Amino acid sequence: MTIGFRPEHTELVGPEDGGRPIQVDLVEDLGSDSDVCGTVALEGHDERFVVRIESRKTPDLGEIAYVKPRAGAHHAFHATTGERLPD
């Protein structure tokens, strides 16, 4: 099974709040929101990660930010076929 979630269904949290650390390498200002892009280490591999947050909470480039999906906002997919699994 693969778990996914949309960038707008994540939030910045503190390191003690169960978030995943990402190395911020791009911040795209979209007006009231910003897309924060970076890499996260998952199972020994670096994966690209995008989080949409309020522009006033934007981390700095190079910073380690902690992100966490909002509860109940994830989607499950079949690991082989990629088809979405029912909730």
Backbone as CSV, one residue per row, in Angstrom:
resi,resn,N_x,N_y,N_z,CA_x,CA_y,CA_z,C_x,C_y,C_z
1,MET,0.839,-1.157,0.000,0.000,0.000,0.000,0.896,1.236,0.000
2,THR,0.478,2.243,-0.752,1.147,3.535,-0.786,0.189,4.566,-0.211
3,ILE,0.702,5.427,0.658,-0.112,6.482,1.247,0.277,7.805,0.607
4,GLY,-0.710,8.604,0.258,-0.455,9.914,-0.325,-1.365,10.961,0.276
5,PHE,-0.981,12.210,0.105,-1.803,13.330,0.551,-1.434,14.552,-0.265
6,ARG,-2.356,15.481,-0.336,-2.158,16.690,-1.130,-1.325,17.716,-0.357
7,PRO,-0.566,18.545,-1.087,0.256,19.556,-0.414,-0.543,20.472,0.521
8,GLU,-1.773,20.779,0.163,-2.583,21.681,0.995,-3.162,20.994,2.229
9,HIS,-2.976,19.684,2.344,-3.468,18.938,3.507,-2.348,18.607,4.489
10,THR,-1.329,19.456,4.516,-0.221,19.286,5.444,-0.065,20.554,6.273
11,GLU,0.697,20.452,7.339,0.950,21.617,8.173,2.360,21.550,8.730
12,LEU,2.909,22.715,9.024,4.200,22.773,9.689,3.981,22.532,11.169
13,VAL,4.839,21.721,11.751,4.755,21.406,13.185,6.154,21.514,13.782
14,GLY,6.233,21.409,15.072,7.528,21.393,15.742,8.152,20.020,15.652
15,PRO,9.463,19.924,15.905,10.154,18.628,15.814,9.619,17.590,16.795
16,GLU,9.002,18.012,17.870,8.467,17.085,18.868,7.024,16.672,18.583
17,ASP,6.446,17.158,17.467,5.034,16.898,17.177,4.794,15.789,16.160
18,GLY,5.800,14.972,15.892,5.616,13.828,15.007,5.724,14.128,13.531
19,GLY,6.235,15.294,13.178,6.388,15.633,11.767,7.650,15.031,11.173
20,ARG,7.692,14.990,9.840,8.868,14.510,9.114,9.745,15.709,8.794
21,PRO,11.049,15.610,9.006,11.926,16.730,8.655,12.169,16.790,7.156
22,ILE,12.023,17.975,6.583,12.377,18.181,5.180,13.416,19.288,5.097
23,GLN,14.335,19.124,4.181,15.337,20.157,3.883,14.713,21.071,2.833
24,VAL,14.450,22.315,3.179,13.769,23.250,2.276,14.740,23.713,1.203
25,ASP,14.375,23.477,-0.085,15.244,23.929,-1.165,14.550,24.851,-2.164
26,LEU,13.258,25.101,-1.979,12.534,26.040,-2.844,11.287,26.503,-2.111
27,VAL,11.015,27.795,-2.177,9.774,28.354,-1.649,9.155,29.173,-2.769
28,GLU,7.951,28.786,-3.191,7.252,29.487,-4.259,6.102,30.272,-3.652
29,ASP,6.199,31.599,-3.711,5.176,32.483,-3.162,3.987,32.520,-4.117
30,LEU,2.814,32.118,-3.617,1.600,32.082,-4.431,0.597,33.164,-4.001
31,GLY,1.051,34.115,-3.237,0.154,35.140,-2.702,-0.120,34.856,-1.239
32,SER,-1.334,34.441,-0.933,-1.673,34.154,0.464,-1.083,32.825,0.938
33,ASP,-0.707,31.959,0.005,-0.091,30.677,0.323,1.288,30.591,-0.327
34,SER,2.061,29.635,0.121,3.357,29.330,-0.494,3.500,27.826,-0.607
35,ASP,4.127,27.379,-1.690,4.529,25.983,-1.811,5.964,25.887,-1.323
36,VAL,6.181,25.013,-0.351,7.512,24.772,0.188,7.951,23.404,-0.334
37,CYS,9.046,23.387,-1.069,9.546,22.147,-1.672,10.852,21.756,-0.995
38,GLY,11.037,20.460,-0.874,12.262,19.974,-0.265,12.374,18.477,-0.404
39,THR,13.297,17.914,0.340,13.501,16.475,0.318,13.333,15.917,1.720
40,VAL,12.824,14.696,1.752,12.646,13.977,3.003,13.220,12.577,2.815
41,ALA,13.877,12.072,3.833,14.435,10.714,3.773,13.345,9.721,4.168
42,LEU,12.972,8.848,3.239,11.964,7.818,3.484,12.552,6.468,3.113
43,GLU,12.659,5.600,4.085,13.154,4.242,3.874,14.478,4.226,3.120
44,GLY,15.380,5.132,3.498,16.712,5.151,2.920,16.846,5.881,1.596
45,HIS,15.772,6.493,1.108,15.819,7.228,-0.150,15.338,8.660,0.080
46,ASP,15.953,9.614,-0.627,15.466,10.989,-0.587,14.293,11.128,-1.550
47,GLU,13.194,11.652,-1.053,11.987,11.852,-1.859,11.641,13.333,-1.893
48,ARG,11.171,13.812,-3.044,10.693,15.190,-3.169,9.400,15.319,-2.391
49,PHE,9.195,16.478,-1.824,8.052,16.713,-0.958,7.599,18.150,-1.168
50,VAL,6.295,18.365,-1.299,5.740,19.709,-1.457,4.659,19.911,-0.407
51,VAL,4.732,21.050,0.257,3.770,21.411,1.290,3.211,22.787,0.944
52,ARG,1.913,22.969,1.033,1.318,24.296,0.836,0.933,24.852,2.200
53,ILE,1.475,26.036,2.500,1.224,26.658,3.792,0.899,28.142,3.599
54,GLU,0.444,28.778,4.663,0.211,30.216,4.631,1.541,30.929,4.430
55,SER,1.555,31.951,3.590,2.806,32.650,3.275,3.470,33.258,4.502
56,ARG,2.711,33.641,5.498,3.317,34.256,6.689,4.072,33.245,7.552
57,LYS,3.940,31.946,7.271,4.618,30.905,8.052,5.763,30.247,7.280
58,THR,6.213,30.852,6.201,7.176,30.237,5.301,8.553,30.079,5.940
59,PRO,9.123,28.862,5.890,10.496,28.660,6.386,11.509,29.223,5.393
60,ASP,12.731,29.379,5.841,13.814,29.886,4.998,14.439,28.759,4.180
61,LEU,15.029,29.126,3.038,15.758,28.157,2.224,16.876,27.547,3.055
62,GLY,17.061,26.249,2.926,18.092,25.541,3.658,17.683,25.103,5.049
63,GLU,16.576,25.630,5.530,16.098,25.291,6.866,15.531,23.872,6.886
64,ILE,15.574,23.246,8.043,14.877,21.981,8.244,13.503,22.336,8.807
65,ALA,12.454,21.970,8.081,11.078,22.204,8.526,10.442,20.844,8.801
66,TYR,9.550,20.811,9.750,8.863,19.569,10.104,7.422,19.654,9.608
67,VAL,7.021,18.666,8.820,5.694,18.676,8.209,4.932,17.416,8.600
68,LYS,3.629,17.563,8.627,2.775,16.453,9.034,1.453,16.559,8.275
69,PRO,0.966,15.448,7.715,-0.345,15.482,7.066,-1.442,15.676,8.113
70,ARG,-2.482,16.372,7.725,-3.621,16.538,8.623,-4.336,15.192,8.791
71,ALA,-4.812,14.944,9.975,-5.516,13.689,10.268,-6.709,13.517,9.332
72,GLY,-6.836,12.313,8.773,-7.972,11.991,7.914,-7.876,12.530,6.498
73,ALA,-6.765,13.166,6.142,-6.644,13.767,4.810,-5.774,12.939,3.871
74,HIS,-5.472,11.700,4.230,-4.611,10.871,3.387,-5.443,10.010,2.432
75,HIS,-4.770,9.495,1.423,-5.379,8.602,0.436,-4.505,7.352,0.354
76,ALA,-5.121,6.204,0.198,-4.395,4.937,0.091,-4.492,4.411,-1.338
77,PHE,-3.371,3.888,-1.834,-3.297,3.366,-3.194,-2.691,1.971,-3.175
78,HIS,-3.125,1.139,-4.102,-2.563,-0.200,-4.259,-1.109,-0.046,-4.684
79,ALA,-0.189,-0.746,-4.018,1.242,-0.588,-4.267,1.654,-1.001,-5.673
80,THR,0.972,-1.965,-6.271,1.353,-2.460,-7.590,0.609,-1.745,-8.711
81,THR,-0.716,-1.622,-8.598,-1.512,-1.058,-9.672,-1.619,0.470,-9.607
82,GLY,-1.424,1.037,-8.406,-1.584,2.464,-8.243,-3.007,2.926,-8.100
83,GLU,-3.948,1.983,-8.153,-5.357,2.354,-8.036,-5.670,2.778,-6.600
84,ARG,-6.552,3.773,-6.494,-6.934,4.253,-5.168,-7.795,3.204,-4.475
85,LEU,-7.514,2.982,-3.207,-8.281,2.028,-2.398,-9.436,2.767,-1.728
86,PRO,-10.553,2.071,-1.525,-11.693,2.722,-0.868,-11.343,3.116,0.565
87,ASP,-11.980,4.184,1.019,-11.764,4.673,2.399,-12.293,3.707,3.414
